Amino acid sequence: AGIASNNGFIDIPAGTYLVDTLVVSGEDKPVVIRGAGKHSSILKSRTGDHVLRFTGGTPKLVVEHLGITGSHAGTGHGLFFDTNDHGANVILQYLSIQ
């Protein structure tokens, strides 16, 4: 669904996407995940697990302009951070999380 470039930018075009867990690891590089709008680009859990799972530390993480729908019946979350070493450089803005 998304297109990643060499600089860690992932663009999620408008649409609703049923996804298995999308695992994001910055591997010490900045990561930006940007949708077309919180009501336009929607990621929904297909399996009941996490929608976006962040592993490892990233020097900067930005998630914006997305709708994220976790499972209401499963054990997953919309956003899940495996570790706390993401630091203070996490920016979550213009999101709709259910």
MOGI-V631512 format. One record per residue. N is the residue number from 1. RES is the residue in one letter. OMEGA is omega as a letter, one per 20 degrees, with the letter a starting at -180 (NA if undefined). NEAR is the number of other ideal C-beta (glycine too) atoms within 12 Angstrom. Layout:
BEGIN
((N:RES:OMEGA:NEAR) (N:RES:OMEGA:NEAR))
END
This chain:
BEGIN
((1:A:a:26) (2:G:r:26) (3:I:a:12) (4:A:r:19) (5:S:a:14) (6:N:a:9) (7:N:r:13) (8:G:r:24) (9:F:r:21) (10:I:a:30) (11:D:r:22) (12:I:a:34) (13:P:r:20) (14:A:r:19) (15:G:r:21) (16:T:a:22) (17:Y:r:26) (18:L:a:18) (19:V:r:31) (20:D:a:21) (21:T:r:28) (22:L:a:34) (23:V:a:20) (24:V:r:34) (25:S:a:22) (26:G:a:32) (27:E:r:15) (28:D:r:16) (29:K:r:20) (30:P:r:25) (31:V:r:35) (32:V:r:31) (33:I:a:38) (34:R:r:31) (35:G:a:33) (36:A:a:22) (37:G:a:19) (38:K:r:25) (39:H:a:19) (40:S:r:20) (41:S:a:32) (42:I:r:31) (43:L:r:41) (44:K:r:32) (45:S:r:33) (46:R:a:21) (47:T:a:18) (48:G:r:20) (49:D:r:23) (50:H:r:32) (51:V:r:39) (52:L:r:41) (53:R:a:26) (54:F:r:33) (55:T:r:23) (56:G:a:22) (57:G:r:25) (58:T:r:30) (59:P:r:20) (60:K:r:22) (61:L:r:34) (62:V:r:28) (63:V:a:39) (64:E:r:27) (65:H:a:29) (66:L:r:43) (67:G:a:30) (68:I:a:37) (69:T:r:31) (70:G:r:30) (71:S:r:24) (72:H:a:13) (73:A:a:10) (74:G:a:19) (75:T:a:14) (76:G:r:27) (77:H:r:24) (78:G:r:32) (79:L:r:29) (80:F:r:25) (81:F:r:26) (82:D:a:20) (83:T:r:16) (84:N:a:12) (85:D:r:19) (86:H:r:29) (87:G:a:19) (88:A:a:12) (89:N:r:17) (90:V:r:27) (91:I:r:21) (92:L:a:25) (93:Q:r:18) (94:Y:a:22) (95:L:r:29) (96:S:a:24) (97:I:a:24) (98:Q:NA:20))
END
